[in-house]
Amino acid sequence: MNDRLSELRGKIDALDLEILKLVNERARHAHEIGQIKQGAIYRPEREAQVLRRIKDLNPGPLPAESAARLFREIMSACLALEKPLSVAYLGPAGTFSEAAAIKHFGHAAQANACSSIDEVFRTTESGGTDYCVVPVENSTEGAVSRTLDLLMRTNLRICGEVVLRIHHHLLSKVSDFPLASIKRVYSHSQSLAQCHEWLNIHLPGVERVAAPSNAEAARIAMREDGAVAVAGDMAAERYNLHALAQNIEDEPNNTTRFLVLGSHDAGQSGKDKTSIVMSAKNTPGAVYELLSPFAKHGVSMTKFESRPSKAELWEYLFFVDIEGHVNDDVISKSIAEVKDKAAFLKILGSYPVAVL
């Protein structure tokens, strides 16, 4: 058995050297491409194509998503040879927004924590970071209204999306802290809502305190006796907290969607999404007329969200996601027809559908 073990370890060592050589060869090619290219070095459509190809061609036994995550980190490191990307997110460190930023850009990107979604937008708008990542909707709690409001005003373009499975844990600075001794539970208001039933059953009568973020809740729990936090893995690791209970979210498929915004558009990747915001004219059947071009051209809508307009009383804005890229012929024709029928229309961006 020892001979077989030594033989297998020898093969792994040889493969590791080959992998190292090939990864560095890839990095040299990527660096050369970066010197040839003009403009933005990060091309979300190209990265999406690479990750989809890796998942499609993966022979196993490594799961396709694991293989794609490895290549995401390789691409992140290769991009950093040109210039490490800077990304703003809703902080502090340890939030799901930081996890989304790392999932999309890899660990070689420089993640910059901001104190509010407004600051996230401003930081990237002013050139303080190359990109930003903001939450836009949760499968349980719905749209993030502040993000929608700011999308109306910004000149930034949506150039990517991240879909993050959300797991909430009950975190404490003491690993064996009894539930009966808990005095307060801190978390973001949305997370408290997402764990409402679990908290009702297991911590009835315990005070629930809304925090600016889950990471801030974890930081409070780290220093306050009798306090626990509802937060995720990154917050637990960042603040050295222990999970008294894991995956306490009420909905097993609790998922948050994040948008990636930057100063440039994303090209066509072959599997894209376009986000627009529009309003209808004040005439009978206006909303039906507004949507009819999509039906006429066979364009599928994946989201239709209404939001009160801040400009006019009792007027509404409609945030719409459609399948396809604005440069696709059928999409450009549809949007042109919608624009003729709309009182207002803004294209927020076209971008690759989330791969991981």
N, C-alpha and C positions, 0 to 999 in steps of 0.2 A: 504493500500500500504506500509506503514511504517513497519508493521509486516512482510510482505513478503520480503521486502528489508533486514530487520534484519536477517530473516531466511536464505536468500541466502548468506549474508555476513558471517554468522556463519558457513555455509557449506564450503565456500571458506577458512575460517581460519582453519577449521579442515583438509581440503585437503592440505593446505600449510604445516601444521605440518607433515602430512603423507609423502608428497613429500620430505620434508627436511630429515626425518628419512630414507627414501629409498635412497636418493642421498648419504647420509653419509654411509649407508650400502654398496652401490656400491663402494664408495671410499675406504672402508676398504678391500673389495675383490680385488680391483685393486692394492692396496698397497701390499697385500699378493702375488699377481701374480708377481709384480715387484721384490719382494724379491726372488721368485723362479726362475725367468727368468735369463738367462745369456746374456750378450751383451747388445745391444741397447734396451732401454725401450720403445722407440717409434716404433711401427710396423704399417706402413701405410696400409698394406693389411688388418690387423685386423680392423683398424678404418674404412676403406672403407666398409668392410662387415657389421659392426655395423650400419653405417649410411644408407646403402642400405636397411638393414632389417627394420630400423625405418621408412623409407619412404614407404616401401612396406606394413607394418603392421599398419601404422597410420590410425585410424578410423575417424579422423576429429572431430570437424569442423576446428581445426587448420590445415593450409596447410602443406603438407608433407615437403616442404623445410623449413618452420619455425620450425617444429618439429626436423628436422635434425640439424638445426643451434643450437637449445637448447642443443641437445646431444653433438654437437661438443664442446660447452663450458664446459659441464660436463666432457667430456673426457680430455679436456685441463686442467681443475682444478685437476682432478685425477692424471694426469701425473706429475703435478707440485708438488705433494706430494713426489714423488721420487726425481725428479730433474727438475726444470723449464727449458724447452728447450730454447736455444738461437738461434735466426734466423737472418741472415744478409739479408738486402734488399737495393735496390737503394733508397737513401734518397734525401732530408731531410725528416723529419716527415711530413706526410700528403700526400705522393705520392700514386698512385694506387698500386705500389709495396708493400707498407706497408699494404694497404687494402687487397691485395692478401695473404700476410703472416698471417694476423689476420684471414682471412676467412678460411685458411687451418689449422692453429695451434691453433686458439682461443686466447683469451685475456690473458690467464695465461702465454703464452710464452713471452720471453724477446726479443723484436724486436730491432735490432741494425742497425741504418742507416749508409750507406756507401756513399761515394761521387761519385762512378762510378761503372759500372758493373764489371770492372777488380778488384776493391777493394772488391766487394761482393764475387767474387770467391776466392780471396786470403785470405780473413778473414776466410772462412770455410776450405779452404785447409790447413791453418796453425793451425787449431784447435781452433781459436778464437771464433767460434760459432759452434753449432752442425749441423746446416743446413743453406741453403740459398735459396732465392726465386728470380728468374730472369725472366724478360719478354722474350718470344721467338718469338711470332708472334701476329699480330693484324689483325682482319678480314678486315680492310679497307686498312691499309698501308703495310701489308705483314710482312716478317720476320725481326727480330731484328738481324742485321748482326753481331754485336759485340758478342752477346750471342753465335751464331753459331760458330764463330771463337774460342771462349774460350772453348766451348764444345770439340773441337778437341784436345785441349792441356791438359785438366784437368784430374786428377785421380778420381774426384768426380763422383758419380753415380746418375743418375736421379731416384728418388724414389717416385715421386708424381707429379701431375699437378694441376693447379688451373685455372679455366675459370671464368673471371670476366667481367661482363657487364659494359661497360664504359659510364658514363654520364658526359658530360662537361657542366659547368655553367659559365656564365660571372659574375665574382666576383669583388666587390668593397668594400672599407672600409666605404663607405657611402651608406645607404640603398636606398636613392632616387636620386642617382647621375644620371643626364640626359645623355643619350647616346651622345648627341651633344657636350658635354663638354669633352669627352674622348680623350686623346692625344696619348696614347700608349696602346697596348694590349700585355701582356707578357704570354708566355706559352712555353711548350716544342714544338719543331718543328713538331713532329708527331701530337700533339694535334691541333696545328694551321692548319695543313693539314686536319685533320678530321673535322674541323669546317670552312673550307675555304669558302663554299658557304654562310653560315649564316653570316660570317663576311663581305663578299662582299656586301650582301644586306643591313645589318643593320649598318655596320661601314665602309662604303666605304672611302678609302683614309686615314684611321687611321693607323698609323705606327704599324707594327707587329714585335715584338722583341722575338727572340728565347731565351729561358732560359734553364739551364741544366735539370730542372725538373719542373713539374707543381707546386709542393710545393714551390720551389724557386721563381717561378713566383708569387705565392700568397704572399710570404713574401715581395717581391718587391712592389706589389700593396698595401700592408698594410702601407708602409712608403712613397710612392712616390705620390705626388699630381697629379691628372689627369690620373693616371694609373689604369688599371684593369687587371685581370688575367683570363685565361681560365683554369679551374681546377675542381676537383671533390668535393664531400661532405666532405671528410676527411680534405682536405686543407682548405675549408671554415670554418670548425669547429675549426681546429687547429689555424688558424690565424684570427679568429673572423671577417670574411668577409661576406658580404651580396650578395645574388644572384640577379643581375639585370635581368637576363634571365636564364631559366633552360633548360637542355637537348638540347643544341644548336648544337650537333653533326649532321653532314649531313646524316649519315647512321643510321637508327633507331635501327639496331641490332649490333652496334659497340661493339666488344668484343675483349679482349686481353687474350691470353693464357700465363700462367707462368709455369715454371718448378721448382720443388723442388729438390734440390741436397744435398746429404750427403755422408758419407763415407761407407755406406753399401747398399746392394741391398734390394729391397722389394720382399716379397714372393708372391705367387700366391693368388689372391683375388677372382678369378672366372670371373672377367671382367677387363682385363688388356690391356696394350699397351706396345710395345717395340720400342725404338728409336735406330737407327743405323746410322752410317755415313760410306760411302764407295766410292771407285773410280773404274772406269772401265779400263780394259787393252786397250792399243792403237791398237785395231784390229777391222775390220769391224763387225758390229752387236754386239759389246761388251755390250752396254747398254741393248739391248734386252736380251742377254744371262744372264746378271746380274740379271734381274728381272724375268726371266722365272721360277726359282724354286718357287717363291711365287705363280705364276699362277698354276703351276703343283700341289702344295699342297693345293690350295684353300685358301691361306692366303690373307686377304684384306689389302691393303695399304690405310692409311688415310692421308698421306702426302708424297709428293715427291718434294724436294726443291734442286735445283742445286746452287752451290756456287763456284766461282773461287778458285782454290788451291793457297795457298801462296807459295808453294814449287816449282811448275813447271808452266811455262808460257803456257797458253791456255789449261791447264788441269782443270778438274772440280771435285768437291766433291758432293756427293748426300746424303742429309739428308732425311731419310725415317722413317716414323712411320708405324707400322703394328699392327693389332689387335691380341692380345694374349701375353702370357708370354714366356720368353726364355726357361723356364723349361717345357712348354707344348711340347709334343712329336712332333707335326707337325711343331711348330716354330723352335725347335732345329734342326730338319732335314732340313728345308728350309734354315736356316742361314748357316748350315754346307756346303750345296751345293753352296750357294752364295759366301761363303768364298773361295771356290775352283776356282771360276770364276773371283773374284775381284782382282784388283791390291792392294787394301787396304780395310780393314774392321775393324770397331771398334763398339762394342756394348756399347751404352751410358747408357742403363738401361732399366729394365722392371718395370712397376709401375701400380697401379690401375688407371683406367679411372676416371676423376674428377666426384665426386658425387654431389656436390653442385654447 
